[in-house]
């Protein structure tokens, strides 16, 4: 009982949870046109993504909850950021286009549904990221950071369109890769159990 409690209430998990708690603060800053505050909160939240991983390794406090909480808090924060930064009336002079936000969130929804299906269908529990997947995440993070920074200055940057296109391209390619990997896992599972002798 005590061991389970320590696995839940540890420093890495608390840091990951703090990222979730910063979402309403970030949204409040953007909604009230406090671009400097929004940028600062975003940087602080981003730093916690590194801190929880370092704390888990240094303190040897890697847990199953932490393995879920860390990426989940990242996705929640980035999803909230993309959604709020897509609203023109709240962001100036740079606004993330709706097609990019739709692509990013749509891919994540497909991955979540696919992962849940694979877990139920074949018991797949681990889903290692691909190189393109990691690259798309880096681009998504950079887009948010740059837009917030330029809006804080403020400075309009039409060149961002090319960065948006690159980010969407990597996002869609990575989504396609994950779908193909999932189909391959399912196919291998079916083949393996089809060839195995029945009990």
N, C-alpha and C positions, 0 to 999 in steps of 0.2 A: 504493500500500500504506500509506504513512505517512498520507496524507489520509484513507483509510478508517478507520485506527486512531484518528485524532483525532476523527472523527465519532462513534465509539463511546465512547471514553474522554474525554468532556468533562464540564464541571461540571454542566450541566443534567441530563444522563443519570445522573450520579452522585447528584444530589439525588433524582431520581425513584426510583432503585434503593434509596436509603436508606429510602424510604417502605415498600418491600416488606420490607426487613430489620427494620423496626420492628414488623411484624405479630406475630412470635412474642413480642416483648417485651410488646406490648399484651395478647396472650392470656394470658401468664404473670401479668400484673398482675390481670386480671379473675379468673382461675382461683384466685388466692391471695387474693381479696377485698381487694386493695389499690386501693380506688376512687380515691384521690387520684393514685396513680401511673398508673392507667389513663387518668384524665382528662388528666393532663399529657402522657403519650405521645401521646394522641389530638390534643391541641392542637399538639404539635411536628410530628406527621405531617401535620396539616392545613396548617401553615405552609409545609411543603416544597412543597405543591401550588402555592402562589403563587411561591415562590422559584425553582423550576425554570423557570417561564414567564418570570419577570423576567430570570433569567440568560441564557436562550436569546435574548431580544430584545436585551439590553444587549451581550452578547458576540457576537451574530450567530452563534449556534451551533445554529440550528434544523436538525434532521436527521430523516430518515425514521424512524430508530430511536426518537428522542425523541418523535415524533408518536404512536408506538405505545406506548412505555413509560410515558408520562405518564398517559394515561387507563386503561391496564391496571393500573398500580399503585394508582390511585384505586379502581377497581372491586374489586381484590383486598382492599384494606384495608377498604373499606366492607362488602364481603360478609362478611369475617371478623368485623367488629364487629357486624353484624346477627345473625349466627349465635350468637356467644358471649353477646350481650346478650338473647337469647331464652330462655336456660336459667335457669329460676327459682332453682335452687339456688346459682347463682353471682352472682345480682344481687338486690339489695334496697336500697330498698323498691320500685323501679320495674323492670319487665320489659317488653321489647318483645314485643308479641303475635306468636304464630306466624303468624297470617294476614297480618300486615304483612311479615314477613321472607319468607314464601313468595311474596307478591306482588312484592316488590322483586327478589328473586333470579330468580323465574320470568320476569319481564319482561326482565331482562338476558340470560337464557339464550335467550329467543326472539329478541331483537335480534341476539345473536352468531350464532346459527344462520342467521337471515335474512340478515345481512350477508355471511356466508361463502357462502351460496347465491347471492346477487346478484353477488358477485365472480366466482364460477365460471360463473354462467349468462350474465351480461351484461357482466362486467368492471367493475362499479361499484366504485370505490376510495374515494370520499369519501362520508361520511354526516353531513352537517351537522345539528346538534341543533336541535330546535324550541323555541319559547318555553315550551311546556308541559313539554317534556323538561328544559329548564334549571331550570324552577320545581320540578319533582319532585326533581331532584338536590339543590337547595337545601334542600327540605323534609326529604329523607332525611338529609342532613348535620346539619341542625338537630335532628332527632329524636335522633340519636346523641349529639350534644353535650349536649342538655338532659338526657337520661336519665343520662348519665355525671356531669353536674354535680349533679343532684338526688340521685343515689346517693352522691356524695361528701359531701353536706351533713350527714346524709341527710335527705331530705324526700319524702314521698309526695304525688303530684300526680294525683288521679283525672281532672283536666281534660285530661291528656295524651291521653285516649281520642279527643277530638275532633281533636287534632293528628294522631294515628295515622290516623284516617279520612280527613282531608284529604290526607295524604301518600299513602295507598293510592289515593285517587281520582285524584290527579294522575299517579301512577305508571301506573295502568291506562289512563288517557286517553292519556298520552304513548305507551304501548306500542301502543295502537290506531292512533294517528297514524302511528307509524313503520311499522307493517304496511301501512297504506293507501298511504303514500309508496312503500314497496318495491313494492307491487303496481302502482302507477302507473308507476314506472320500468321494470318488466318489460313492462308493456303497451305503453309508448312504444317500447321497444326492439324488441319483436316487430312492431309496426306499421311502424316505420322500415325494418326489414330485409325485411319482407314486401312493402313498396311499392318497394324498391330493385331495379333491374334485376339479374338473375342474371349471373354472370360466364360 
